[in-house]
């Protein structure tokens, strides 16, 4: 049979796609027809539980942050930890297509994976392990250098490699976070050592510990002052001017005047901000969805789940959904601590969360049925609200989502 449709949306609404089973499907067409929407829809049919990532929302959020900056200011996108759990290559490839200046990863293996898959953008490795320096050079990665030990060991690797140009490195300065970095009293020795080596300081940077907290403004300004003083001194000693950067996502919005030559964006590009006014300008990127597997009527006084932690006080409609702690849902939000969204209504989790399932009280939701979509987080509850249930931060929620949850990429 042959069917004709005016556009892709009409095909989707026709429901013909739901009738296709066990067939090979060729999707082909000009970009204007949005054929990728069909791919994503077909992917959703294969998996009840998905993490949906809206790439156009990422682009919107990046462009919003860029709108606060000078046109000349560069941007590094942090894609460490599998790009906060969303898919390192997929996010990096999208960012590369949209001309991001730098990518940042935590460990060398993350950078190698991106290089092997065709990512050519400069990649900074924030914590290169000692045994990996040869790999850093082989894959044209750029290391963060935060101590004399790391500097000397890395330079030994550069010399052994036969690299005949000045290798680009990125210097981390300690400005108050007390995690990694060169201190102010080490800068004379550092500049002397660097000037004797065949390396090029590509950037000098530091990290703000509390730029999202208004109550810590005084401390943040102290960090910024320390960075200005120490980086300027080091530049004078080096005799040339590397890129400087210190602002993270919340720094971009709260301390824009300190943007220097580059900024680093992480959670901001995923649509999250501690500033409620900024949050209104951002688009939600991530949607964790599943479906109702079964609905049961539980009689008054009966229990639900392991250890009988939840008991009904009246006849109650209970839905089971196929996600659990193996998917990244912490057990601590069980038994009426956390909620999910069904038909734009919050529904409490009841009983203990199982490894692969959890139960939801849907007694108050009319017309609910098996197969209905359940939102673990997106709009209701939001990612921030879900993180609050978990007594943690949004970063931990995203990076804890299991690889077995299928990632779906859309452009909406």
C-alpha positions, 0 to 999 in steps of 0.5 A: 500500500502507498500512503501520501501525507502533507507533512511529517506531523500528519504521518505521525498523527495518522497512527500508521507508524504504530501498525508497522511490526518487524520491518526494516524502515528506510527514513530518507528526506530533506532536513526541512521535512524533520525526518529525525522526528520519525526516528525518535518516535520509532525509538520510543516504541522500542523502549518503555523507559527513555531519557529524552534530550532536547538538543535545540533546548541546549542550543537555546540555553547556550545562546542565552548565556552567550547573549550576556557576554561580549561577542569575542568571549570564547566558551568551553562546554563541559562534557565530563561524566558522559556529558552529565549522563546525557551522552558525551559523543552525541552532545559533543558532536552537536556542540561541535556542529554549532562551533563551540570553542572548547570541550572539557572532560574530566579524564583522558579516556573521555577525550580519547572516546571523542577523538575516536568518534571524530570530534576535532574541537580542542579538548581540555582534560581536567584531571589527566592521570599520571599513566595517561600522559602519552595518550594525551599527546597521541590524541591531541588532548590538552591537559590541565596542569595543577602542580609541579609534579604533574608539570614535570611528569607531563613534560617528560612524556612530551620529550619522550614523544618527540613532539617538536612544537610547544605543547598546549597546556592549561594552568589551574590556579588555587584561589580559595576552593582548596581542591587543585591548583598552583598557589600564589607563592609558587608563581615565581618558580612556576614561571621559571620552570615554564620558560625553560620548557617547550610548552605553551600555556594555552590558558590560565584558569581557576574555579569558583566554589560558590558563584551560585550563592548570594550569601557567599558573594564576598568570598566569590569576589575574593576568589575573583580578586585573587585570580586577577592578581595571580594570573596577571602576575604570571602573564607578566612573568611568562611574557605572553598572554594566554586565555584566561577563564574562571566563570562557570554557569552561575558565574556567567549570570552573576559575575558577567564582568569577570568573563575574561577571554572565555567562560565554561558552561555546564549545568547552565546549558542543560537549562538549570540555574539557582537564580529563579529569574535566570531559570525563566529564560532557560529551556528544559533539556532532559525528560525522563519518561516511562509508562504504566505497566499495570494498575491494581486495586489494593483493598483497605489495610493491604500492603504494597512492596517490600517490607510492607512499608506502605499500607492502604487506609482505604481501597486504593488504585496503585500503578506499577512502573518499570523503573527502579534503583538500578535505573538511578532512582534512589531508594530514599525517595520511596514511600511518599517522599517523592512523586512522578507526573501522570496526566500533568498531576503529581502522583506519590511513590508508595512502598519501597523502590525495587531494583527495576520497578516502583509503585505509584498511588494514582487514586486521585488521577481520573482516566488513568490506564495501563500504557499511559506515559509517566514523567519521572522528571521534566516539567512536573516534577521538574529536575530540580524538584526531583533532586530536592526529593533526593536531597541532592543536586541536579548534577548527581541526579543526571549522572546517576541515571543508568546506561540501561535507560535509553537516551533519545535525542530530539530537536524540538 
